[in-house]
Each structure stands twice: as structure tokens, then as C-alpha cells.
Amino acid sequence: MPDSRVNPTLWISEHISPYDIYQHGVAEVLAYRRTAFQEMCIIKTGIYGKALILDGKWQSCTGDEFLYHEALVHPACVNHGGPRTVLVLGGGEGATVREALKWKTVEEVVMVDIDGAVVEACKEHLPEMHQGAFDDPRTKLVIGDALDYLDQTANAWDIIISDLSDPIEEGPSFKLFTKEYFEQCRRALKPDGYFVVQAGPVAPPEMALHVRLVNTLKAVFPNVASYSSHVPTYVSPWGFALGGANPINLRPDPAAVDDLLESKTTGNFRMFDGTALLGLMCAQKHIREAIAAETKVYTLSEPPKFFGQGIAASPNNEG
């Protein structure tokens, strides 16, 4: 058990705000590479298992990733009712694909990730996350640019999941949190399809990104919902934004959702069921009020920029 005697030789220090840092003690570095697009680490932590880190920002870890990936995927699928085609943009660990494949109705999942080096490292070092999803015959992996792929598809997808790294200026993803990108995603959806994007933290001091992303999505989709899931290794509760042409059920009946999951999925959920979905859809008052008051829309000319990068350093070295 961790106590005062534990003294990792390496710490990942993630800057949450100009005044706050969250540190993860590293037990072992499993992989490190500076790819053509970003700096990648896969590490083993003291208590949260293995983790993927891109440009110093914590992506997910085996200890609590289900709190993120189940919340990212299944609200959109439940609102659809029986998705057959799913497009995952990003999602290097393969866990998002894993969750989409739980739907028996799904016939095809295409995952488009720009960084093949990260995907290959995740295949090798994070089998706990993808759980063989890359080998499922319904899965197609495309290494390429999400914007280019979207240009080649229209009215094709029941669900589009934007599972991208945070939009830091030096990273590859900041353009993919804009109105223009969301418009491309809507054109790629079937008329009754749903789009979901990971949409940043919702802790009061740092939720401006989330609020503005939701407002940007509202400029594209007639129906938009904000929701969040608490993922301990993200420090802040993490926000998602769901959009579609069809209505979004903000007060789902837990028993009806459980019946749907029983009939149309393979199950094996850790956090998600009808009661959990009802809780996810009940956005807190301060978030609802902030979204209602927001006017900014992110565009390619004024994209969002996520705060900071992390640093890997030994205790006596500031990196």
C-alpha cells in the first residue's frame, strides 16, 4: 500500500491550471517515443495501472478508463437505439472501439487515428484497454487525418465519436474542436445519427472550454446535451457533448434503458446502466447556467487552446 515510504524515481507532472499541478508517480516506463505528431509515453503507475500520456497530458489508464470510455460511447448509442455503423475519430488505445463493439447491432466500426506509432504502441502495451478490438472483423483501422476522412464520407454513420487528445496548440487535434469540424461530422452522419465529443473538464475554475464547445456544437446541431463523468485520474469531472438532429432524452427511464442494453448489447459494463445514464444526463445547475450564458463559438480562425503541457521529471530535476 502507498505510504510515506513510497518514493518513485519519476513523476509525471500535469499542469491543471497556472496554479495547480497533478502528479502521477511512475513505477515503470513501458514505451517512449517522439512521433511525427506528438510525444508519447506509456507508463506503469503505482496504483492506477498502465497509462497513455501524449504531449505530457494524461489520456487514460487501465485503473479507471471505463469511467471515461463507457460514458463517451453509450449515451449516444442508447439515444439511437440500434446503431449499425460507428466512426471513431482518434481513440488510439482502442477502448472506444471496444465499447462500440458491445452493441450487437453494430456491423462496422471505423477508427481513424492520425498517429500510427501511438496505435501500434497501444496494441502492444495496453491489451487491457483494447481487449482484442482491433482484431474484431467488424473493425477497420485507418491511419490518417480525420478531416480528410470526413471529406470522403457523407450520410454514412449512425454514430460518430470524436475521441481526440486535448486541443493544445502544439498538438495535432486543436482544429478538431471547431464549428467547421462539427459541420463536417454532421454531414457524415445519417439523418437520425448522433455525434459525441470529449469536451474537457467541468470543474468551476476550468470549465470554459467545455461550455464553449457545447455552445459551438449548438451552432451545428438542433439538439445538444452536456454531461460529465468523474474520472479520478483526470482530477476534474470530465465533460462530453452529445448532438443530433433527433431529440436527446435527458430523463431516460432506467428500466427501459436496462431492457435495451439487455437485448442489444453483450453487456459487461462496469459503470453504465439505466440508472447511471439518468445520472449522467442530469447536468448540474452551474454548468447549465454557464452554457445558457455562453456566446463564443470556436472556429478554425479562433480555435480552442487547452492549458499547458505536462512534464516528466525526477524528484530532483525540474525537467
Secondary structure, 3 states (H helix, E strand, C coil): CCCCCCCCCEEEEEEEECCEEEEEEEEEEEEEEECCCCEEEEEEECCCCEEEEECCEEEEECCCCHHHHHHHHHHHHHHHCCCCEEEEEECCCCHHHHHHCCECCCCEEEEEECCHHHHHHHHHHCHHHHCCHHHCCCEEEEECCHHHHHHCCCCCEEEEEEECCCCCCCCCCHHHHCHHHHHHHHHHEEEEEEEEEEEEECCHHHCHHHHHHHHHHHCCCCEEEEEEECCHHHCCCEEEEEEECCCCCCCCCHHHHHHHHHHHECCCCCCCCHHHHHHHHCCCHHHHHHHHHCCCCCCCCCCCCCCCCCEEECCCCCC
